[in-house]
Every structure is written in structure tokens, then in C-alpha cells.
């Protein structure tokens, strides 16, 4: 199993907490890094390593994004594709998209991502509070 990934949030990048032992992955905050490839590259690599060994196992993935730019949205789409591929191979993947109840844009974005998932289970949820 790969090492956990724990990237603290910055002004332009979200917090990434992948706790592989507990099968709980979370990305939260704002995402508009100057270099999307540089920021998300290690995230993709860690996720690939983890999903490669997941097999028929299960995992929970939470997105709690306040804002993301278009290049970050593409990166999130790539993450969703990886999760969907793992689910298509038999893993039980639960994706939770949290959005602020006042934020129609993030709700609609979540709905769009959810429509692309056939095998992974998608949950659209309002943030508490």
C-alpha cells in the first residue's frame, strides 16, 4: 500500500488527505494552482498506486471544494476517471461531492461529474452548517 498523501492547503491549492490504510481520500478547499500539472501530478501518482492495489476493496472519496478554475476542473475530471475505472474493475468506490448550499456553480459542477460515473456511486451533499 502506498504511503499516505497529506498536502496542506495553501492560498491557491486545496488540502489533499489520502489515508490509504482507512480507504478515505479527501480533497478540500480552493484549487487554482499556478501549475496544475505540478500540483496534481503527485496526487494522480498516489491515487494510481493506491487504486492499482485496491482490487475488489472499497474506498470513500470526498470532494469539498469551494472554488476551482477550469484547469483544476479538468484535473478533478481525471481523478473521477481513475475512480470510475477502478469501480469498473470491481472496487466499491463511493464519491461524495460536498457543496455550499448557496453555491449553485459547485452544485451543478458536482452534478455534471456525477453524470459521468457509471460504476462508482456518487453522492451530492450540502456542506453542514
C-alpha positions as CSV (number, residue, x, y, z in Angstrom):
1,X,0.0,0.0,0.0
2,X,1.4,3.4,-0.9
3,X,2.3,6.0,1.8
4,X,-0.4,8.3,2.8
5,X,-0.5,11.7,1.0
6,X,-1.0,14.7,3.1
7,X,-0.7,18.1,1.4
8,X,-1.8,21.1,3.5
9,X,-4.0,23.7,1.9
10,X,-2.4,26.9,0.6
11,X,-4.0,30.1,-0.8
12,X,-4.2,28.6,-4.2
13,X,-4.3,24.8,-3.6
14,X,-6.7,22.5,-1.7
15,X,-5.8,20.3,1.2
16,X,-5.3,16.7,0.0
17,X,-5.6,14.0,2.6
18,X,-5.3,10.4,1.3
19,X,-5.4,8.0,4.2
20,X,-4.9,4.8,2.3
21,X,-5.0,2.5,5.3
22,X,-8.5,3.6,6.2
23,X,-9.5,3.9,2.5
24,X,-10.6,7.5,3.0
25,X,-9.4,10.2,0.5
26,X,-10.3,13.8,0.7
27,X,-9.7,17.0,-1.3
28,X,-10.9,20.2,0.3
29,X,-10.6,24.0,-0.3
30,X,-9.9,26.1,-3.3
31,X,-8.0,25.0,-6.4
32,X,-6.4,27.4,-8.8
33,X,-2.7,26.4,-8.7
34,X,-0.3,28.3,-11.0
35,X,0.8,24.9,-12.4
36,X,-2.0,22.3,-12.3
37,X,0.3,19.5,-13.5
38,X,2.9,20.2,-10.9
39,X,0.3,20.2,-8.1
40,X,-1.9,17.3,-9.2
41,X,0.9,15.1,-10.6
42,X,1.8,13.6,-7.2
43,X,-1.9,13.3,-6.4
44,X,-2.5,11.3,-9.6
45,X,0.6,9.1,-8.9
46,X,-0.5,8.4,-5.3
47,X,-4.1,7.6,-6.4
48,X,-2.8,5.3,-9.3
49,X,-0.6,3.4,-6.9
50,X,-3.5,3.0,-4.4
51,X,-6.2,2.1,-6.9
52,X,-3.8,-0.4,-8.5
53,X,-3.8,-2.5,-5.3
54,X,-7.5,-1.9,-4.3
55,X,-8.9,-4.7,-6.4
56,X,-12.4,-5.6,-5.0
57,X,-11.9,-3.4,-2.0
58,X,-13.8,-0.2,-1.2
59,X,-12.9,3.4,-0.7
60,X,-14.6,6.7,0.1
61,X,-13.5,9.8,-1.7
62,X,-14.7,13.3,-0.6
63,X,-14.5,16.5,-2.6
64,X,-15.2,19.6,-0.6
65,X,-14.1,22.3,-3.0
66,X,-15.1,25.9,-2.5
67,X,-13.7,27.1,-5.8
68,X,-11.8,25.6,-8.7
69,X,-10.6,27.0,-12.0
70,X,-11.1,25.3,-15.4
71,X,-7.7,23.6,-15.4
72,X,-8.4,22.2,-11.9
73,X,-11.8,21.0,-13.1
74,X,-10.0,19.0,-15.8
75,X,-7.7,17.6,-13.1
76,X,-10.8,16.6,-11.0
77,X,-12.3,15.0,-14.1
78,X,-9.2,12.9,-14.5
79,X,-9.4,11.9,-10.8
80,X,-13.0,10.9,-11.4
81,X,-12.0,8.9,-14.5
82,X,-9.4,7.0,-12.4
83,X,-12.0,6.3,-9.7
84,X,-14.6,5.2,-12.3
85,X,-12.0,2.8,-13.9
86,X,-11.3,1.2,-10.5
87,X,-15.0,0.8,-9.9
88,X,-15.5,-0.7,-13.4
89,X,-12.9,-3.4,-12.3
90,X,-14.9,-4.3,-9.2
91,X,-13.9,-1.9,-6.5
92,X,-16.7,-0.3,-4.4
93,X,-16.0,3.4,-4.9
94,X,-18.1,6.0,-3.1
95,X,-17.6,9.6,-4.3
96,X,-19.1,12.3,-2.1
97,X,-19.3,15.8,-3.6
98,X,-19.9,18.4,-0.9
99,X,-21.0,22.0,-1.9
100,X,-22.1,25.1,-0.1
101,X,-25.9,25.3,-0.2
102,X,-25.5,28.9,-1.5
103,X,-23.2,27.8,-4.4
104,X,-25.2,26.8,-7.5
105,X,-22.0,26.6,-9.6
106,X,-20.3,23.9,-7.4
107,X,-23.6,22.0,-7.1
108,X,-24.0,22.0,-10.9
109,X,-20.4,21.0,-11.4
110,X,-20.9,18.1,-9.0
111,X,-24.0,17.0,-10.9
112,X,-22.0,17.0,-14.1
113,X,-19.2,14.9,-12.6
114,X,-21.8,12.5,-11.2
115,X,-23.5,12.0,-14.5
116,X,-20.2,10.7,-15.9
117,X,-19.9,7.9,-13.3
118,X,-21.5,4.6,-14.2
119,X,-19.8,2.2,-11.8
120,X,-18.7,4.4,-8.9
121,X,-21.5,5.6,-6.5
122,X,-21.9,9.3,-6.5
123,X,-23.4,11.4,-3.6
124,X,-24.2,15.1,-3.9
125,X,-24.3,16.6,-0.5
126,X,-24.7,20.1,1.0
127,X,-22.0,21.0,3.5
128,X,-23.0,21.0,7.1
129,X,-23.5,24.4,8.7
